[in-house]
Amino acid sequence: MPEAGEISSEDRVQWIYSSTNNQELAERYDEWAREYDDDLNNTFVWLAPRMGAETLAGHVAKDAKILDAGAGTGLVGLELQRLGYADICAMDLSEGMLDEARAKGCYNDFRQMALGGRLDFDTDAYDAVISIGVFTPGHAPPSSFVDLCRITRSGGHIVFSMRPDTHVELGFKEEQDALVESGAWSLVQVTEPFHPLPKGEPDVMHQIWVYQVN
Ligand SMILES: C[S@@+](CC[C@H](N)C(=O)[O-])C[C@H]1O[C@@H](n2cnc3c(N)ncnc32)[C@H](O)[C@@H]1O
């Protein structure tokens, strides 16, 4: 099995997506962590952190306590900091990615954890959750949303990016709609599709979804 440094930036994405479980995924992100920012900023031109943070800012006060779920190396945290947010926890599966996030200086808490089941956070712990590039094939599953609703206070917001095709094909639409039906959250905004990786994967589209927890 190749290691992160032995393959091209483009092939690394396939290598990540071919992970078969959370442990393998975490190990591969650990290996990629030091080169992730260079690949995403320069080879791919990753625009979703900025789009996500700016969309969140349309709904969330600047003194909010925010969880960046699947924070990775902290690209979303940097965008939130630029917009004036200061109380942000970085949570991720990969300690290697969290180490890079620590060096950014935009978070005040760091937690290694996996989305998908019960999270080690108190009920109503956050005013808002943001999750960018995490609800994607082989990463966090649709079942993640239930506990994100639990840890977000009533009236708080959950903001995430997703590919329109993934939304339907991987069961996210079904889960998102079921949580609307059950009254757990309400949809307040979904952006038009945009190109999050104009240089690296020009055919890929994302949308930013914003729900308010009831
Ligand atoms: C494509 S990166 C996005 C990182 C960051 N949000 C950004 O926009 O640059 C996906 C991140 O999600 C994390 N991740 C994948 N599955 C996860 C899960 N089930 N729970 C928590 N983090 C997960 C990975 O470790 C990785 O850091």
The ligand as an ORCA input file, in Angstrom:
! r2SCAN-3c Opt
* xyz 0 1
  C     -11.807     16.609      3.323
  S     -11.281     16.811      4.985
  C     -12.047     18.387      5.370
  C     -11.335     19.092      6.493
  C     -11.774     20.542      6.720
  N     -13.153     20.606      7.182
  C     -11.604     21.351      5.468
  O     -12.615     21.865      4.941
  O     -10.454     21.487      5.008
  C     -12.299     15.688      5.884
  C     -11.970     15.609      7.370
  O     -12.997     14.868      8.008
  C     -12.412     13.999      8.951
  N     -13.359     12.893      9.140
  C     -13.700     11.927      8.266
  N     -14.630     11.125      8.777
  C     -14.893     11.602     10.028
  C     -15.761     11.194     11.076
  N     -16.575     10.130     10.956
  N     -15.749     11.906     12.223
  C     -14.947     12.998     12.375
  N     -14.103     13.418     11.416
  C     -14.080     12.727     10.254
  C     -11.087     13.597      8.341
  O     -10.183     13.121      9.314
  C     -10.656     14.902      7.680
  O      -9.878     15.684      8.543
*
